[in-house]
Amino acid sequence: MTTRHALVFGATGFIGRNLILTLEQAGVRVTAAVRSRESFTRLAAWLADHGRRTAAAELIVDFDADPFVQGEDSAWADVTEIYNCAGAYRFGMTKDEARHGNVDSVRSVVAFAARLPQLSRLVYVSGYRVGGQDPTAVPWSPERVARTHRLLGAYEASKVESDAVFQAAADEFGVPWSIVNPPTVIGPSDTGESDQQLGLATSLKEIWQGTAAALPGNSRTFVPVIPVDYLTRFMTLLPTDPATAAAAYWVLDDATPALPTLLSQVGRHYRVPVPRTRIPVALVQRLPQSLTKADPETLTFLSTDRYPTDSAHELARRHGLDMPDTTRTILRWADHLAAHRFGTAPTGSAARTFDEYAGVRTFRIGEPDAPTVILPGLPVDADTWAPVAAAVGHAQVLDSPGLGMSAGGRGDWHAWLTALLERSPGAHLVGHSIGAAAVVEAAAEHPDKVGSITLVAPFFLQPSAGLSARATPLTRWYLRRMSPEALSGELTGSTDHAAVLQSSVQDLRRAKVAANVATLFAATTNARWRSELAAKLAQYPGPVHVITGSADPLDPASLESLSPRMEFSTIDGAAHHPQLTHPDELARAIAGTDGPFHAMSSPERTAGAGPRKVRNPGCPMS
């Protein structure tokens, strides 16, 4: 029996790299065709991060060269199957760019495949809207090419032509072939992980950000999806089944909800308002792009068409391949997209996900079992604390209810904190500014479940903000319109941290986040709440560490009732947001290691620390 050896073109793409994982699980040796050594290195790192045990072989290809595969054919003589996942997938291409990326590349791959003596199958990834073309019409006339591009746009037109060209070339060279015609390919059914941001992902982003004024389509508008793990498992079956030769399969989930229903389900899952208005597709297609914000090339996908899926379903049944639950998969994909800020989140190894605490959808960076739990202050989010958490080590950062990317609001604090401590008993709680209040509330309510607490710039131990903090509508209006540069200037006195604050600005423009921030900001001036928090802090029996910046000292009047057992540290040169300006020093202070900060056992010394006071240290934007 011949050992399977697969060659994957487009190996660095979303489908290609997931296909390599599936092939390994099936015991297939893999060679990855890539465009450069650098891209192969990135692919190898991704595969290793996703559990691949053995390294794929490397093949450098250049579709601009002739031949596009360098070296002797004997090096690839034992390849038994080729998967062509290569192509140009983007909107806004010129006709020549699209045809070169999708039509010319197909011809090259088929010609190369014809030279391999043990090849049993060439599998080509086409598309659900473009599959089923007539190969006898190849070559297309210049007039037909131009007409198709005018009608469909460069991307879809080139895929229509390439579907026909692939079949014609494979038949001409006598290459055994199969075609898969997938729809929108979403993340794996178990994790939802995807970095594809085109097409349907754009609509999910609008729902998340609250920028969708209406839902496109009606109860028959069908934009189907398929999870990438199901698609790749289906693809690996084709070379093993002789009946699949010279056949095309529409691999999609007929149970995908109608587009407005799908978007509504995602919106409810996100806990964000969903537009009730529906706009007919015909009207969307006639409106100017400045209003719809949609690329014209995507509008042809808003269709009521259905597709011939029976043969794909029959093949899957024959091989025991079950379709994952559609809605569950879509929501996991939606979670991954939002947690990674639709491709704009900082890259890093820390997990990014959503959890449920007492029914509150909560964003988390880090592992759920991390013993140090950090709650950020106003008006920033978990992302601004991620570098500090990484430096502390084995720490997690949570957006509190109603802040950052978490749902809920101030009324959820009690139940949310209780649920948090049930999952993280004995945790070291770190609270910044308003987060310090949440930490104290949790420690007072459940002292036996809190191991220790660290308070960073606790507002209730600092001078209160002025009357302007109580102008909630004005604060809300102001926050929703701030640029990253303006926010950086308000928080640190410099625009140097604008890039880090980009995510916080995105959050402040979303749904009720700015309103929640403004409400909590006003609450920080409540004298009764401030005194209650100070009293609860004094009564907490466990270890307490208070960290402030030298430019953001504690109020001497608030220190009288504090326990002498508390430890106090001051970071030289820092103000109310040391996680932005002094992340390394702050991480060392939280972790309890030595650093360029002053550790003191007496709160009186902290009260006088620092060369100056900020304009209003209890107000993060004063």
C-alpha positions, -999 to +999 in steps of 0.1 A: +000+000+000+014+034-010+020+058+018+001+090+014+022+121+008+003+154+004+015+186-012-004+216+000-004+248-021-016+279-002-003+263+030+000+295+049-036+305+043-064+299+067-077+267+050-042+255+041-027+255+075-058+239+091-057+213+063-021+204+073-033+198+109-061+175+096-038+156+073-014+149+102-042+136+123-050+113+094-014+100+093-005+118+060+030+131+053+028+167+043+049+191+022+039+227+025+043+249-007+051+285+004+064+316-012+094+323+010+115+309+038+101+335+062+065+325+055+074+288+061+090+298+094+058+315+105+037+285+093+059+261+113+055+282+144+017+283+140+015+246+135+037+239+165+015+262+186-015+241+175-001+208+185+015+195+153+041+170+164+062+166+133+074+194+110+061+196+075+085+195+046+091+228+027+087+237-009+094+272-021+072+282-051+071+314-072+041+318-094+058+346-113+086+322-124+086+296-151+087+269-139+072+280-107+085+250-088+123+247-088+143+215-086+141+180-100+107+163-104+122+132-087+121+151-054+083+150-056+079+117-073+062+101-043+035+128-039+001+110-039-022+140-035-022+177-041-045+202-024-046+236-042-057+261-016-037+289-032-053+320-047-059+357-041-087+362-017-094+399-013-118+425-027-107+456-046-082+439-069-077+449-105-088+424-132-051+415-140-043+410-103-073+387-098-067+367-129-030+362-122-037+351-086-066+328-094-066+318-130-029+316-140-020+299-108-045+271-115-029+264-148+005+262-132-005+238-105-023+215-129+007+214-153+030+206-123+006+179-111+007+162-145+044+154-140+040+134-108+038+097-114+021+085-082-006+113-080-040+099-073-059+132-069-056+169-073-081+187-050-090+222-058-108+248-035-132+267-057-163+284-042-200+279-036-210+309-058-186+301-086-185+263-088-200+242-116-186+261-146-185+246-181-149+236-190-157+233-227-160+271-229-123+275-221-105+296-232-127+325-225-128+353-250-116+388-239-151+400-242-164+373-218-137+381-193-145+418-194-183+412-191-179+388-162-157+412-143-181+441-148-210+419-135-193+402-106-162+422-097-126+411-100-125+385-072-156+365-080-151+368-118-116+354-115-129+325-094-156+317-119-130+316-147-105+296-126-132+269-119-137+263-156-099+266-164-091+240-136-114+214-150-104+220-186-066+219-178-070+188-156-089+169-183-064+180-209-034+167-189-052+136-176-049+146-140-075+130-117-093+158-099-119+167-073-134+202-065-147+215-032-170+245-033-171+260+002-190+291+014-178+314+042-152+292+060-154+300+097-132+289+127-130+253+139-161+240+157-143+235+190-125+269+192-138+292+165-103+304+158-100+324+126-080+353+113-102+358+082-118+393+084-135+395+050-172+389+041-195+378+069-169+387+096-173+423+086-210+421+094-203+406+128-179+434+135-206+460+128-230+442+152-203+441+179-194+478+174-231+489+172-225+505+138-251+484+119-282+506+113-302+478+098-300+440+090-296+432+053-320+408+036-350+388+047-359+353+059-347+338+027-313+355+024-288+327+026-251+333+034-240+298+044-210+289+065-188+258+071-163+253+100-128+248+087-122+216+106-152+200+089-141+213+055-106+200+058-117+166+070-140+164+040-111+173+017-088+146+031-115+120+023-115+127-014-082+110-025-092+079-006-125+074-024-124+065-061-160+076-066-150+112-060-129+116-091-140+142-116-167+154-091-174+187-075-189+190-040-207+219-024-195+216+012-217+239+032-243+237+060-278+240+047-289+247+083-271+280+084-298+305+096-310+332+072-286+362+073-308+385+095-315+357+119-278+348+121-268+384+128-295+387+155-283+355+172-248+368+173-260+402+186-279+385+215-249+364+222-227+395+223-253+412+247-255+442+224-285+459+208-295+445+175-312+466+148-348+457+143-350+473+108-344+451+079-333+465+045-340+446+012-310+433-006-321+451-038-321+484-019-287+477-004-273+471-038-286+505-050-274+526-021-241+544-023-211+527-007-207+557+016-239+547+033-237+509+032-200+508+041-200+475+021-176+466-007-197+464-039-180+430-046-196+415-015-232+423-024-236+395-049-232+371-020-265+384-005-287+359-023-316+336-018-300+309-039-296+273-026-270+249-037-266+212-047-253+197-014-268+162-016-236+145-030-215+161-003-239+150+024-239+115+010-201+113+009-199+126+045-225+100+057-206+072+039-174+081+057-190+088+091-183+126+090-209+145+111-216+182+107-210+201+139-239+221+154-242+252+133-253+278+158-228+267+184-200+269+159-210+303+147-211+317+182-177+303+190-164+319+158-181+352+168-165+350+202-130+345+188-134+374+164-146+398+191-120+386+217-093+393+191-108+427+182-115+415+146-078+412+138-066+443+156-057+429+190-020+428+201-003+396+192+009+375+221+007+341+237-019+350+264-053+335+259-081+359+249-117+348+254-151+354+270-163+337+302-196+337+320-196+349+356-231+349+372-245+353+338-223+383+329-204+379+296-168+387+307-137+393+287-105+377+299-068+378+290-048+350+305-056+315+318-087+310+340-066+292+367-041+321+370-038+329+408-034+367+402-065+384+390-063+420+378-093+444+375-085+475+354-096+510+363-114+538+343-115+544+314-091+517+302-095+481+294-078+447+299-056+452+269-038+481+286-029+458+315-018+428+294+019+436+293+019+440+331+001+407+336+026+390+313+055+404+333+039+394+366+035+359+353+006+335+355-019+364+359-053+370+343-070+404+335-107+407+335-129+436+322-153+443+350-191+443+342-200+470+318-164+480+311-140+472+283-155+443+264-176+428+292-214+430+293-234+439+324-230+470+347-225+482+382-255+463+394-239+430+386-208+436+407-219+416+438-229+384+420-201+387+395-174+390+422-189+361+441-188+339+410-152+351+403-140+340+437-158+307+434-136+299+403-104+315+418-104+308+455-075+322+474-066+345+445-043+375+447-067+403+436-052+434+420-075+464+415-066+496+397-086+528+405-123+517+402-110+481+401-096+487+436-132+493+448-143+460+433-114+442+450-122+457+484-159+448+480-149+412+472-125+410+501-150+424+525-177+400+514-156+369+511-124+373+532-119+336+534-117+333+496-092+361+490-056+353+495-042+388+493-050+421+477-030+448+458-046+482+452-031+504+425-040+541+427-071+534+448-093+564+441-111+563+476-077+569+493-069+598+471-084+633+467-118+633+452-126+645+418-144+679+415-179+687+405-172+682+368-170+644+375-207+644+383-217+658+348-224+623+336-240+632+302-212+655+293-186+629+304-203+603+283-205+625+252-168+634+257-156+598+261-174+586+230-156+612+208-121+609+222-092+600+199-064+577+212-040+606+212-064+628+232-070+600+257-033+594+261-028+631+267-055+631+294-042+600+312-005+605+310+002+640+297+017+627+265+005+611+233+031+584+235+006+558+246-020+564+219-014+530+203-019+511+235-051+530+242-066+523+207-085+494+221-099+515+250-111+541+225-129+514+205-146+501+236-157+536+247-175+540+213-194+507+217-229+504+231-232+515+268-195+514+277-190+552+278-222+556+298-210+530+323-177+547+327-193+581+332-216+567+358-188+550+377-167+581+374-194+602+391-197+575+418-161+579+427-170+613+442-196+598+466-182+606+501-202+578+518-190+551+493-154+563+497-155+561+535-172+527+534-145+513+511-118+527+534-135+511+564-138+477+547-102+479+536-091+485+572-111+455+584-098+430+558-075+406+578-053+395+549-022+410+533-027+444+516-003+462+493-011+497+481+009+510+451+008+546+439+028+569+417+049+596+431+028+621+411-004+606+423-001+603+461-026+592+487-047+617+506-033+621+541-068+624+555-077+590+543-049+572+560-059+576+596-081+545+597-058+522+577-042+492+594-004+495+601+000+460+587-005+473+552+024+477+528+028+508+506+049+513+475+055+544+454+067+542+418+089+572+410+076+594+382+043+576+378+009+591+381-026+575+380-019+550+352+014+534+359+004+504+337+008+527+308+039+547+318+058+523+341+046+488+333+078+470+342+082+488+376+045+482+383+048+445+375+078+441+398+059+459+426+028+437+422+050+405+421+068+417+452+103+419+436+128+447+439+126+475+414+129+513+410+101+520+435+101+528+472+086+502+495+073+515+529+057+501+559+042+534+571+014+551+551+024+585+564+055+584+543+035+576+512+013+606+517+041+630+512+059+611+484+064+626+450+075+659+436+040+671+427+003+662+426-016+656+394-044+681+387-069+657+403-055+623+412-089+608+420-100+616+384-083+595+357-090+621+330-088+654+350 
